[in-house]
Amino acid sequence: MRSAFSTLSIGLRALMAQQTALDTTAHNVANANTDGYTRQQVLMKAAPSTSLAINSGLAQAGNGVEVSTIRRMRDAFLDNQLRDQLAALGTWDTTKSNMEEIESIFNEPSDQGINALLGKMWASWHDLSANPGSYVARAAVVENSTVLASVIKRAATQLSDARTQADNDVTSKVSDVNTWLSQIASLNQQIQQLQVANDPGNDLRDQRDLLLDKLAKALKITYQEQTNGSVTVSVPVTASGVPATWDLVNGSSYALLIANSMSTITVDQDRNIATTADQATLAATDGELVGLQNLRDTTLDPSVTSSIAGKLDLFASTLITQLNTQFDLGYPKETDTSGLTGFFTGTGASDIAVRSDLVSNPNLLRAAAAQATVGGVAQP
């Protein structure tokens, strides 16, 4: 026969279970605006029953309700799908924001853009061809060409600065990733310890999931939760020229990323930079880091002819070569004993400029068909 206190015990157990449910609801409301928080739900089950002896044998007497677990309302499948796309989002977000900045460098279309200034320069050359003896026409050619050259040179400088900034951004993002890897490893250890005590560590898992989201946007990763509650995070690498997959986080252990200036990113598994046996080149195909590397190594590298910087440099070098070739075929308005040749100086976008002699004296501009005599005027 059960004690009269059993009824009170059932009531107390029910109150405690419902109090846990109320506390969890309050916890959900309090964290409504917490970044990365996942709503939690209390699951209840019937408490283990008590066997009682009755006339016909034994019977099970109920003992009320108890909390089974507090689970997070989160879908692991959706998490995986989301993180699979976050890397691509990271690539294109980075590309978009930086291309907008590059667009502002060229300021096209506008009256001060390269296209408009190039048109003004050609127009002034056309005016000079119609009146080669005019000092005003000569000065206009020099002035418009000087403005064009300065805008091209400024654009090249800004593209170079943008490339340097992209390299600095790679270093900064690598530092962020290393911090996240360390934090994920630490959370792995804490969650493992809680899981031994049958505690899922919901809030710690929220923190880890938020870090995984950030990491997935920075570079394309694969990850797997282990039976002990920890997650293993992996990335593709090239080790000694061979494609492989290395762990960035495994339990409480984590790797170190090394940003090599204007070069690749190295994965160091034991975080000992002095040893290279456990180092490989990161071979991620998507993510913010990849977007920054593409910007630095493809879009803004002047040595890459298909890049924006490379095309600007090719345009400037072609302009210098072609205009100088035609310029040298003519003669100045005044007798020139210096042997001045070439309208532009420099070899590309970074150093293009109108010759200082011409800026000082537009009459030295070679626009005449014959050499002038001392005190005379060349005939067009």
C-alpha positions in Angstrom: 0.0 0.0 0.0 1.3 3.4 -1.0 2.0 6.2 1.5 -0.3 9.2 1.6 2.8 11.2 0.9 3.0 9.6 -2.6 0.2 11.9 -3.8 2.1 14.9 -2.5 5.2 13.6 -4.2 3.4 13.3 -7.5 2.1 16.9 -7.1 5.5 18.2 -6.3 7.1 16.4 -9.2 4.5 17.9 -11.5 5.1 21.4 -10.1 8.8 21.1 -10.6 8.4 19.9 -14.2 6.0 22.7 -15.1 8.4 25.2 -13.3 11.1 23.9 -15.6 8.8 24.5 -18.6 8.1 28.1 -17.4 11.7 28.8 -16.8 12.6 27.6 -20.3 9.8 29.8 -21.8 11.2 32.8 -19.9 14.7 31.9 -21.2 13.3 31.9 -24.8 11.7 35.3 -24.3 14.8 36.8 -22.7 16.9 35.7 -25.6 14.6 36.7 -28.4 17.1 39.1 -29.8 20.3 37.1 -29.0 22.3 36.4 -32.1 22.5 32.7 -32.7 20.0 31.7 -30.0 17.8 28.7 -30.8 14.4 28.3 -29.1 14.3 25.5 -26.6 11.4 23.1 -25.8 10.9 21.1 -22.6 9.9 17.5 -23.3 8.2 15.5 -20.5 7.6 11.9 -19.8 5.8 9.8 -17.3 7.9 9.2 -14.2 8.9 5.6 -13.6 6.0 3.7 -11.9 6.1 1.8 -8.6 5.2 -1.8 -8.4 2.4 -2.6 -5.9 1.2 -5.9 -4.5 -2.5 -6.6 -5.0 -4.7 -9.6 -4.6 -4.0 -10.9 -8.1 -0.3 -10.1 -8.0 1.6 -6.9 -8.9 0.4 -3.6 -10.5 2.2 -0.5 -11.6 1.2 2.7 -9.8 2.0 5.9 -11.6 4.3 8.6 -10.1 3.3 11.6 -12.2 5.5 13.5 -14.7 9.1 14.4 -15.0 11.3 16.3 -17.5 12.8 14.1 -20.2 15.0 16.6 -21.8 15.2 20.2 -23.0 15.8 20.2 -26.7 16.7 22.9 -29.2 14.2 23.5 -32.0 16.8 23.3 -34.7 17.0 21.2 -37.9 20.5 19.8 -38.6 19.6 19.2 -42.2 18.7 22.8 -42.8 21.8 23.9 -41.0 23.9 21.8 -43.4 22.1 23.2 -46.4 22.5 26.8 -45.2 26.2 26.5 -44.5 26.7 24.9 -47.8 25.4 28.1 -49.5 27.0 30.5 -47.0 30.4 30.1 -48.6 29.1 31.1 -52.0 27.3 34.1 -50.4 30.6 35.0 -48.8 32.4 35.0 -52.1 29.8 37.1 -53.9 29.2 39.5 -51.0 32.9 40.2 -50.9 33.2 40.6 -54.6 30.1 42.9 -54.8 31.3 45.3 -52.1 34.8 45.6 -53.5 33.7 45.9 -57.1 31.5 48.8 -56.1 34.6 50.5 -54.6 36.5 49.8 -57.9 33.6 51.3 -59.9 34.0 54.5 -57.9 37.7 54.7 -58.8 36.9 55.0 -62.6 33.9 57.2 -62.0 32.2 56.2 -65.3 30.3 57.6 -67.0 31.2 61.2 -66.0 32.9 64.3 -67.3 36.0 63.5 -65.3 36.1 59.8 -66.3 38.9 58.4 -68.5 36.5 58.0 -71.5 35.4 61.6 -71.5 39.0 62.9 -70.9 40.3 60.7 -73.7 37.7 62.3 -76.0 38.8 65.8 -75.0 42.4 64.9 -75.7 41.6 63.6 -79.2 39.5 66.6 -79.9 42.3 69.0 -79.0 44.7 67.0 -81.2 42.1 67.4 -84.0 42.0 71.1 -83.4 45.8 71.3 -83.5 45.9 69.4 -86.8 43.7 72.1 -88.3 45.9 74.9 -87.0 49.4 73.6 -86.0 50.9 77.0 -85.6 48.5 78.0 -82.9 50.0 78.2 -79.4 46.5 78.0 -77.9 45.9 74.7 -79.7 49.2 73.4 -78.6 48.6 74.3 -75.0 45.2 72.7 -75.1 46.8 69.4 -76.3 49.3 69.5 -73.5 46.7 70.4 -70.9 44.1 67.8 -71.8 46.7 65.1 -72.2 48.2 66.0 -68.8 44.8 65.8 -67.1 44.1 62.4 -68.8 47.5 61.0 -67.8 47.0 62.2 -64.2 43.6 60.5 -64.0 45.0 57.2 -65.4 47.9 57.4 -63.0 45.6 58.1 -60.1 43.4 55.2 -61.0 46.4 52.9 -61.1 47.5 54.1 -57.7 44.0 53.5 -56.3 43.8 50.0 -57.7 47.2 49.3 -56.2 46.0 50.6 -52.9 42.9 48.5 -53.2 45.0 45.4 -53.8 47.1 46.1 -50.7 43.9 46.6 -48.7 42.5 43.3 -50.1 45.7 41.6 -48.9 45.3 43.2 -45.5 41.7 42.0 -45.4 42.9 38.5 -46.1 45.2 38.7 -43.1 42.4 40.1 -40.9 39.9 37.5 -42.0 42.5 34.7 -41.4 42.9 36.1 -37.8 39.1 36.0 -37.3 39.0 32.4 -38.6 41.8 31.3 -36.2 39.9 32.9 -33.3 36.7 31.0 -34.3 38.6 27.7 -34.6 40.0 28.1 -31.1 36.5 28.9 -29.7 34.9 25.9 -31.5 37.6 23.6 -30.0 37.0 25.0 -26.6 33.2 24.6 -26.9 33.7 21.1 -28.1 35.5 20.3 -24.9 32.8 21.9 -22.7 30.0 20.1 -24.6 31.7 16.7 -24.3 32.0 17.2 -20.5 28.4 18.1 -20.2 27.2 15.2 -22.4 28.9 12.8 -20.1 26.5 14.1 -17.4 23.6 13.7 -19.9 23.4 17.5 -20.4 23.1 18.4 -24.1 24.6 21.9 -23.4 22.1 23.7 -25.5 23.4 27.3 -25.0 26.9 26.1 -25.7 25.7 24.4 -28.9 24.1 27.7 -30.0 27.4 29.5 -29.5 29.1 26.8 -31.6 26.5 26.9 -34.3 26.9 30.7 -34.6 30.7 30.2 -35.0 30.2 27.5 -37.6 27.9 29.9 -39.5 30.7 32.5 -39.5 33.3 30.0 -40.4 31.2 28.6 -43.3 30.8 32.1 -44.8 34.5 32.7 -44.5 35.5 29.5 -46.3 33.8 26.4 -47.6 34.0 23.7 -44.9 32.6 20.3 -44.2 31.7 19.3 -40.7 30.4 16.3 -38.8 29.1 16.0 -35.2 30.6 13.1 -33.3 28.9 10.8 -30.9 30.6 12.5 -28.0 29.0 15.9 -29.0 32.0 17.5 -30.6 32.2 18.6 -34.2 35.0 17.9 -36.6 35.6 20.7 -39.2 37.5 20.0 -42.4 38.7 21.8 -45.5 40.4 20.8 -48.8 44.1 21.5 -49.0 47.0 20.8 -51.4 49.7 18.9 -49.5 53.0 18.5 -51.5 51.0 19.0 -54.7 48.4 16.4 -53.8 44.8 17.2 -53.0 43.7 16.2 -49.5 41.2 17.0 -46.8 42.6 18.2 -43.4 40.8 18.9 -40.1 40.7 22.4 -38.9 39.0 21.3 -35.7 39.0 17.8 -34.2 37.7 17.6 -30.6 39.6 20.1 -28.5 42.5 20.3 -31.1 42.5 23.0 -33.8 44.8 24.1 -36.7 46.2 27.5 -37.5 45.8 29.4 -40.8 48.8 31.5 -41.9 48.2 34.4 -44.4 51.2 34.7 -46.6 51.6 38.2 -48.0 50.3 38.5 -51.6 50.3 34.7 -51.7 48.5 31.5 -50.6 47.0 30.7 -47.2 48.8 27.9 -45.3 47.1 25.4 -42.9 49.3 24.4 -40.0 47.9 21.5 -38.1 49.9 21.6 -35.0 50.2 25.5 -34.9 54.0 25.2 -34.8 55.1 27.5 -37.6 58.7 26.3 -37.3 57.9 22.8 -38.6 56.5 22.4 -42.1 55.8 18.7 -42.3 52.2 19.3 -41.1 51.6 22.3 -43.4 49.6 22.5 -46.6 48.1 25.1 -48.9 44.4 25.9 -48.3 42.4 24.9 -51.4 38.9 26.3 -50.5 36.8 27.0 -53.5 34.3 29.5 -51.9 34.0 31.9 -49.1 35.0 35.4 -48.1 38.6 34.5 -48.1 38.4 33.1 -51.6 36.6 36.3 -52.7 39.4 38.4 -51.3 42.1 36.3 -52.8 40.4 36.4 -56.2 40.1 40.2 -55.9 43.8 40.5 -54.9 45.3 38.0 -57.3 43.0 38.3 -60.3 41.0 41.5 -60.4 43.6 43.9 -59.1 47.0 42.3 -60.1 48.4 44.4 -62.9 50.6 41.5 -64.0 47.4 39.6 -65.0 46.5 41.0 -68.4 42.8 40.1 -68.1 42.4 41.9 -64.8 41.0 45.4 -64.4 44.5 46.6 -63.3 46.1 44.7 -66.2 43.7 46.1 -68.8 44.2 49.7 -67.5 48.0 49.2 -67.7 47.7 47.7 -71.3 45.5 50.7 -72.3 48.1 53.2 -70.9 51.1 51.4 -72.4 49.4 51.2 -75.8 48.4 54.9 -75.7 52.0 55.8 -74.8 53.6 53.6 -77.5 51.2 54.6 -80.3 51.0 58.3 -79.6 54.8 58.5 -79.1 55.3 56.8 -82.5 53.1 59.3 -84.3 54.5 62.2 -82.3 58.1 61.5 -83.3 57.2 61.7 -87.0 56.6 65.5 -86.7 58.6 68.6 -85.9 58.3 71.2 -83.2 57.4 74.8 -84.0 60.7 76.0 -82.6 64.1 74.7 -83.4 64.8 71.8 -81.0 68.4 71.0 -80.3 67.7 68.7 -77.4 66.6 65.7 -79.5 63.3 65.5 -77.6 61.3 62.5 -78.6 58.1 61.0 -77.2 55.0 62.8 -76.1 54.5 60.7 -73.0 57.0 59.4 -70.5 56.6 56.2 -68.6 55.7 52.6 -69.6 52.2 52.1 -68.2 49.4 53.3 -66.1 51.5 53.7 -62.9 53.9 56.3 -64.4 52.3 57.8 -67.5 52.9 61.5 -67.8 53.3 64.2 -70.5 57.0 65.2 -71.0 57.9 68.1 -68.7 59.6 69.9 -71.6 56.3 70.0 -73.4 54.4 71.3 -70.3 57.0 74.1 -70.0 57.0 74.9 -73.7 54.1 73.7 -75.9 55.9 75.0 -78.9 58.2 72.0 -78.7 55.2 69.8 -79.5 55.9 68.0 -82.8 52.9 69.0 -84.9 54.7 70.4 -87.9 55.5 68.7 -91.2 59.0 70.3 -91.4 61.8 71.4 -89.1 61.7 75.1 -88.2 64.7 77.4 -88.8 66.2 79.6 -86.1 63.9 82.6 -85.8 61.5 81.1 -88.2 58.2 79.2 -88.1 57.8 75.6 -89.2 55.2 75.1 -92.0 52.4 72.7 -91.2 
